[in-house]
């Protein structure tokens, strides 16, 4: 799963084998948008844990258009 907070903010979940899910986030500007985006990310994390996935690692960085955060999950 990765979150890209550039001009268009998306949460992208790749399950492998060509299956992925894109969740549109609110714009990266403003406290209301940040709070709503944080709530959406938490909802997805909760869902992944419920589906049996566990966090292996995470990394964050920045690009010229905004920050990028990557989370790697695995399911046994």
Secondary structure per residue as TSV (DSSP state, phi and psi in degrees):
chain	resnum	aa	ss	phi	psi
A	1	X	-	360.0	137.4
A	2	X	E	-141.2	149.1
A	3	X	E	-113.8	126.3
A	4	X	E	-114.5	121.8
A	5	X	E	-114.0	61.0
A	6	X	S	-99.1	-145.0
A	7	X	S	-57.2	-41.1
A	8	X	S	-118.3	121.7
A	9	X	E	-94.6	125.8
A	10	X	E	-134.5	152.1
A	11	X	E	-111.5	120.3
A	12	X	E	-115.9	125.7
A	13	X	E	-116.1	120.6
A	14	X	E	-108.7	122.2
A	15	X	E	-94.5	-1.2
A	16	X	E	86.6	168.8
A	17	X	T	53.4	36.4
A	18	X	T	81.2	1.4
A	19	X	E	-98.8	123.3
A	20	X	E	-144.9	165.4
A	21	X	E	-136.2	133.4
A	22	X	E	-117.4	126.2
A	23	X	E	-114.1	119.1
A	24	X	E	-71.3	132.6
A	25	X	-	-105.3	167.2
A	26	X	-	-74.4	164.4
A	27	X	-	-55.7	153.5
A	28	X	S	-79.5	4.4
A	29	X	S	-111.6	137.9
A	30	X	S	99.0	143.5
A	31	X	H	-63.9	-37.6
A	32	X	H	-63.3	-43.5
A	33	X	H	-64.1	-42.2
A	34	X	H	-62.5	-41.8
A	35	X	H	-65.8	-43.5
A	36	X	H	-64.9	-39.6
A	37	X	H	-64.8	-41.4
A	38	X	H	-61.6	-40.9
A	39	X	H	-62.8	-41.9
A	40	X	H	-64.0	-43.9
A	41	X	H	-61.0	-43.6
A	42	X	H	-62.7	-39.3
A	43	X	H	-61.3	-42.4
A	44	X	H	-67.8	-43.2
A	45	X	H	-59.6	-44.2
A	46	X	H	-60.8	-42.1
A	47	X	H	-64.7	-43.1
A	48	X	H	-63.2	-41.7
A	49	X	H	-62.3	-41.6
A	50	X	H	-62.6	-34.0
A	51	X	T	-81.1	3.2
A	52	X	T	96.3	5.9
A	53	X	E	-83.8	149.6
A	54	X	E	-131.4	148.2
A	55	X	E	-72.8	127.7
A	56	X	E	-98.0	-47.2
A	57	X	E	-160.7	164.1
A	58	X	E	-144.9	155.4
A	59	X	E	-151.1	147.9
A	60	X	E	-132.9	155.7
A	61	X	E	-164.5	-170.1
A	62	X	E	-137.5	146.1
A	63	X	E	-120.2	179.6
A	64	X	T	-67.6	-19.1
A	65	X	T	-104.4	-3.2
A	66	X	E	145.2	177.9
A	67	X	E	-74.7	154.3
A	68	X	E	-131.8	131.2
A	69	X	E	-122.8	131.1
A	70	X	E	-118.0	132.2
A	71	X	E	-119.9	133.2
A	72	X	E	-111.1	121.9
A	73	X	E	-115.9	151.9
A	74	X	E	-134.3	152.6
A	75	X	E	-122.5	132.7
A	76	X	-	-77.0	360.0
